[in-house]
Amino acid sequence: MKYLLLDTNVYLHYIDFEQVDWAAIVGDKEYAILVPFIVIKEIDKYKDGPKNKIKTRARAVSSKFGSYFLDDSCERKLNLIPLSEPSDDVLKINCLNRNISDDVIIASALAFEHKENIIVISHDNTLLIKAKNFGLKFIPKMPDEYLIAEEKSAEEKEYERCRKELELLKNRQPKPYLTFSDGSRELRIKVPRTTEFADILNERMASVREEHPHIIRPHSITQVDLNRLIRIEDTFQVFRNLPYSIYSDGQLADYNKNLDRFYDDSEKYYSFKLESESLDKRLQELKFFVVNDGNSETGEMDIFLEFPQSVNLYNKNSCKYMNDIKPKAPYVGSCFNACGSGLDFSRYISPMGGLDIPKMKSWDLTKTLSNQRITSNTRTLIHNVRRKLDIEKSLYIDTAQCGNFSINWCICAAGCPEYITGVLNVIIEDN
């Protein structure tokens, strides 16, 4: 049988001695635990000590010692053997001091009749070294799994409290940053397919001219030199214009002149409309959101966006406008104006008075912003909230011109001790 001699600190700094798997530690199912009288006295001394955790442990161990050694009816989970105080002779022979607890424990072991089977177990190296010097067996170290975390001192507890308080204060800061409207920090834009509207414009103008051709003064058929009517279209034209024979040459000349003006106005109208449709697909608005992931308000913020010099920027001031009134063909013998003869302006009269003529909008690509740095001022933002960044007159880019680029941003918030910076990326993809 093996006899385990446990130092006082084993009872105080490790889990309940009844819960320890001693058989696994010593490698033998047959064992008993030796309890020197000095260990019992030291446990009693710690019962009234200053450290609450140690005091609680000491009282629990002392109570179990009382049950094991004083209560014969106690159910014993382990075999505990008390050792009496060693004699003075044992102490003297081995040059041990009774006033030193470790010496008394060693003396108690040396006085035991089966000392060759004793295994000393301690949390301190001092006792283990003495045990080795006297030829006693020992375990160099108890497994850490049985160790109880040491109770912190009053100073350590105060330090921990202050540290946590400081950490809390440090963490009570706003954490603003910028994203695109979808919450990401990378925006992918597909360049829309654009068609050259010159061909479309030519087709529309051909249709307009065909629908409203010039009028040629018809002559009597007998006056027509049939030999000179080389093309059959010329013959058809003569007969088409017969209804206009009632008008004078001057009236027909004015009509054809007005018709040329109508052609010009129609070309300007359709050209503007086609250009508007094309550029509306190319120019994309950049929308940003400011987010606060911190745990306090940001305070008022100044937000700066820095764009590369190679990227042309536009806003609503970069637009141009044209009356959205489709030109109307002239009539023979009537007056003609830029809006078309016979135009009924009454339908454009506003209820508030005056004319409310609809407008077409297009982009003037020559009107780029002169500054690549965009500034926005915004009110405070509470934590865990996102808000659209208000950019005056909005912000647009020409996707057909810019290519991939990065936007450097900077936030100066009243609630942040330092500037916060970041980068947003724009990826232009071919459609």
Secondary structure, DSSP 8 states (H G I E B T S, - for coil): -EEEEE-HHHHHHBS-GGGS-HHHHHT-S-EEEEEEHHHHHHHHHHTT-S-HHHHHHHHHHHHHHHHHHH-TT---SS-EEEE----HHHHHHTT--TTSHHHHHHHHHHTSTTGGGEEEE-SSHHHHHHHHHTT-EEES---GGGB------HHHHHHHHHHHHHHHHHH-S--EEEEETTS-SEEEEEE-----HHHHHHHHHHHHHHHS--------GGGS-GGG--SHHHHHHHHHTGGGGGS-HHHHHHHHHHHHHHHHHHHHHHHHHHHHHHHHHHEEE--EEEEE-SSS---SEEEEEE--TTS-EE-GGGEEEEE--------TTS---TT-TT--GGGGB-TTSSB---EEEEE-TT---S-SEEEEEE----TTEEEE---TT--EEEHHHH-SEEEEEEEEETT-SS-EEEEEEEEEEE-
